[in-house]
């Protein structure tokens, strides 16, 4: 096996007059896509997806250097330096997340391996994802995603498209599919095969069913899945904290990080105990790598919201960047006569035909409810922090404020 090259460190980077806001938008979207792809690469043992992660990680390194250059030029006084310090924290955190995602991808590329039970557990935490190149004669060539209407017809959505060296993250209805596009599709396994074949012209070979968890590793595997969910939640809430300059949400990020730290400590003990009973303890190395990288992501979430916690305030450029990213974090309040009042939420997903997720709820009598296993029923007066596309955010807000039909 050839050694991996640090591609991002080899590329020459010089200052360009690029908007800090545009850089922050791209870094936020890229870091979130990296988390998604890295865990999917491990689940599917996909060398192709893992290499896409490393390419994006190298791109993130370039973005970080350019953002640091722009911030250094912008700080002309102590007051400006104080205001920009949290922005630098957001930049560093996005790069840290990218590094952690790259380390997760290397579990696949360097063939470190994971116990079969890990894949079995991850299959319940990560949706089905496939990577395919659009064939020249695909019926989708030349059509927009709105014309193809994949999501409505099949439940499959394109989460990203790579066209040459350029990435289109969370492509919208007007995105046109072109021959040679590398697409990342996500959705139910029952439908993804047919879409993949129409897109690529190749047969779809689904992954074999993961083996059930082994008894001696079950607790360690369950803990790493919970660590993953909590770390991703912490990142989402951290961006919500800076968007709404909300110290309570920022404290929830810190609480989640403490919980992930505690889980990692127990996880390490369980892995060591399992290693003593395993026929091949070396096979557990990938599990240890995954635990370390997952904990790093939760640490990065704290860095994102640190400016809010320390009363430095939120620089307007960060608020604008979060507002303009591909996936929108929004705040909605459930009106008394809203159609959403009485709607069930299971695992953070509301029972409505809108592709959005609820990452936190502030309930007047209970305070904040957060967590990946959030199961509740929405009530009038609930304040929700949601995450989804711009279209879904608008639809969800209209449901929150619309009156029920007579």
N, C-alpha and C positions, 0 to 999 in steps of 0.2 A: 504493500500500500504506500503510495507517495505521500509525503508530508503535506499538510494543508498550508497554503500560502495566505498571509495576511494581506489580501488584495487592497483593502481600504487604506493600509499604511503605505502602500507602494504608489498610490495615485498622488500626483503633485496637485496641491491645492493653493490657490492664490485668492486674494480678496476680490470679491465682486460686489457691486452695490445692489444687494438683494434685500428686500424687506424682511425684517426680523419676524414680522407676523407671518409671512409666507413660509419662512423656514420653520417656525414653530408648528404651523398647521401640518406641514409635510412630516415633521418629526413625530408629532403626536399620532397621526394616521399610520405612519410606517411602524412605530413601536407597537401599536395595538395589533396590526396585521401580523407582525413578527411573532407575538405571543400565540396567536391563533395558529399560524403555520407550524411553529416549532412543536407544539403538543400534537398536532395532527401528523407531523412527520414521524414522531415516536409511535403513535397509535398504529399507523399503517406501515411502519418500517419502510417509509418511502425515501429512497436516496434522492430522488428528483426534488421532492418538496424540501428536503433538508438542504440541498444546494441552493434552492431559491432563498431560503432563510439566510445563508451565508452571503449571498449577493446583496440582499437587502441590508444585512448588518454592515457590509463594507460601504454601502451608500450612506447609511446613517452616520458613519464615522466622518465622512466628508461633510455632511450637513452640520454636524456638531462643530467642526472646525470653523466653518463659515459663520455659524451663529455666534461663536465666541468672538470672532474678529469683529463682527458688526456690533456686538454689545460693548466691546472694549472701546470702539470709536464713539459710541453713544454716551459713555460716561465721562462727562467733562467737569464734574464737580462732586463733592462728597454726597450731596443730596441726591444727585442722579445715580451715583454708585449704589446708594442705599435702596433706591427704588428699583434698580435693575438687578440687584442681588438675587431676589426670588426667581427672576426670569432665567438667570444662569442656572439656578437649581433645577428648573423645569427642563432646560437643555441637557444638563448632566444626567438627569433621571431618565430621559428618553434614551440616551445613549447607553446607560446602564442596563435598561430593559433589553435593548438590542443585543448587548453582549451576553446577557443571560439566555436570551433566545438562541443565540449562536451556539452557546455551550450545550443547550438541550439538543440542538440539531446534530451536534457532533457525536452524540450518543449513537445516532444512526450511522453517520458517515464513517466514524472510526470503529464501528462495529463493537462498541463497548457492550451493547446488549442489555436487555431487561428480562426479568423473570416473566414467564407467560401470564402470571396473575396480574402483572401491571397493565398489560394490554387489555385484559379482561375488564379491569376496573376503569381504565381510561375510556373504554368504549361507551360507558354510560355518562361520561363527562364531556366528551367531544363528539360533535356531530360528524356524519360521514362527509369526507372531503376527497375529491379527486382532482388531479391535474391533467389537462389534455391540451394538445395543440390543434387548432382549428384547421381542418383539411380544406384544400382548394375547392373541392366539390361539395362541401357541407351545405345543406339547405339554409343554414343560418348566416352564411356569408352575405354581407351587404345589408343585413337587417339590423334594426335597433333592438335593444332588449325589450322595449315596449311592444314592438311588432312581433317579436318572438313570444313574448308573454309567458316566459318559463315559469315564473313563480306562481302565477295564478293557475296555470294548467297542470303543473307537476309538483310544485312545492320546492323545486330546485332554484337556487339563486347563484348568480355569479358574484363572488365576494371580491375578486380582483382579476385584472387582465394585464399581462405584460406584453407590450408591443415593442420589440427590440429591447432597448435598455430602459424604456419608460414604463412606469407602472401606473395603471388606472385603478385606484383603490375604491371599493364600494361603487362600481360603475352605475350610472343612473339610467333612466328610461331612454335617454337620447344617445347613449353609447352605442356605436355601430360595431358589429363584429366583423373582423377582417381575417382573411386567410393568413395563417401563420401566427395568429394571436395565441399566446399561452394563457389558458384560462384556469381559474380555480373555482370549482363548483362545489356547493354545499347543499345538503338536503337529505331526504329519506332514501334509504338504500334501495327500496323497492322501485323507485323512479329514476335513480341516478344512472343506472346502466343504459337505459334507452336514450337518455339525453347525451350521455358520453359517446355512444356509437354514432348518433346523428351529427355530433359536433366534430368528431375526429375521424370517422370512417373506419375505426378499429373496434374489435370486439372488447367487451368489458369483462375483466377477470376480477371478480370481487374477492376481498380478503377472506380467508378462512375464519370461521368463528373462533374468537379467542378462547383459550382454555379457562376453566373456572379457577378461582383463586385457590392457592395452596394454603392449608390451614396455618402453617408456621409463618407465613408472610402476610396474612390477611389484614392484621392490624396496621402494619407498616404501609401497605398499599392503600388502605382506606384513608390513612392520615395524609398521604401525599396528594391524593385526589382532593381532599378537603383543603389542603394548603394551596393547591392550584386555584380552586374556586375562590378562596378568600383573598389571594393575591390579586387576581383579576378584578374582583370586586373593589379592593382597596384602590387600584389604579383608577377605576371608573369614578369612585366617590371622591378621590383626590381632585380630579378635573372638575367635578361638580362643586367642590369646596372653593376652588379658585374662581370658577365662573360666577358663583353667587356670593363670593367673599364671605363664606359661612364658616365660622370657627367651630360650630358644633359638628359639622360634617368633617372638618379637618381632624377633630378629636376622635371621630369614629375611625378615620384612617389610621391614626396612631394606635387605637385599641385593636384594630384588625392586625396590625403589624406585630403587636405583643402576642396576640393569639397564634399567629403563624410561627413566631419564635418558639413558643411553648410547644406547638405541634412538632416542630423540627427536632426539638430536644427529645421528645418521646419517640419520634420516628427513628432517630439515630439509635436509641436504645433497642427498639424492636428489630431493626435491621441487624444489629450486632448479635442479638439473641438468635435470630433466624440463621445467621451465618454459621453459628456454632453447630447447627443441625443440618445445614445444607451439604449436599454431596459435592457441589462446586461453589464455594463462597465467592469466587471471582465473578460469577454470573450476576452478583448483586451490585457490581460497581456502577452500572447505569442507573440503578435506583438511587444510589448515594449522590451521583451527579445531578439527577433530577431534583432531589430535595434541596441541594445547595442553591441551584439556579432559581428554583421557585421562591425560596426565601429572599433572594436578592431582589426579585421583582417587588415583593412587599416593602422592602426597605426603600426602593426607588419611589414608591407611592408616597411615603412620608416626605421625601425630598420635594415632590411636586407641590404638596400643600404646606410646606414649612413656612412660607411667607405669611400665610393666613394665621398659622399658630403663633407666630412671633410678632403679630401686630404690625408688620411692615406694610401690609396692604397688598393689593393686587394691581400690578401694572396693567394699564388698559390694553397693551399689546397682547398680553396673555389672554385676557377675556375675549378679545376679538378672534384670536387664534382658535380658542376652544369653540366659539360660536360658529366659525367657518370651516371646521373640520368635516370630514366625510360623514362620520357618525355624530349626531348632535345630542348633547346632553341638555335636557330641558327640565323646567319646573312647572308643574301644573297642579291646580287645586280642584278637588272634586266639588262641584256645585251641588246644592241640595236637591235640585231636580235633574241632575245629570244622569245620562244613560249608564254611566259607569258605576253609580252607587249600587251596591249589591253584587258587583262582579267579582268572581273568584280570581285569586292570583295563586298559581301553583309553581313553586320553584322560581319565583320572580317574573313569571310570564302571565300576563292577564288573559282571561278567556274572551278575547275579542279578535276580529279578523284584521288586526293591525300588527305589523312586524316591529314591535317595540318591546323593551324589557324594563321592568321597574327595579331600580337598584337601591332605592331607599324610600321609606314612607315616614313622614312626621305626622303623628296622630296626637291631637290635642291632649288626650288623657294619658297616653302611653309614651310620649316622646318619640325618638327615632327607632324605626325597625329596619335593620339591615341584615343581609346574609343571603347566600346563594340558595338556601332552602326556605326562603320566605313563602309561607303559605298563609293566606289571610283572605278576608273579604273586604273590598273597598267600601269606605263609608263617606258620606258627605262631610266635608271639612278636611279630609286627608290631603296633605301636601305631598306630591310624588316627585321624585327625581328619576327621570326616565332616560333611556338611551336607545337611539334608533336612527334611521335615515331621516332626512329632512321631510320627505313625504309622509312617513309614518308619524313623525313628531306632530306635524300639522293635523293629521287625521285624529290622532289620540287627543290632542288638545280640544278639537271640536267635540269629541265625545264627552270630554270632561265638563264642558260648559253647555252642551246642548240639552234641551228639555226633552223628556220622554214624550213620545206621541200620545195623544189623547185616545 
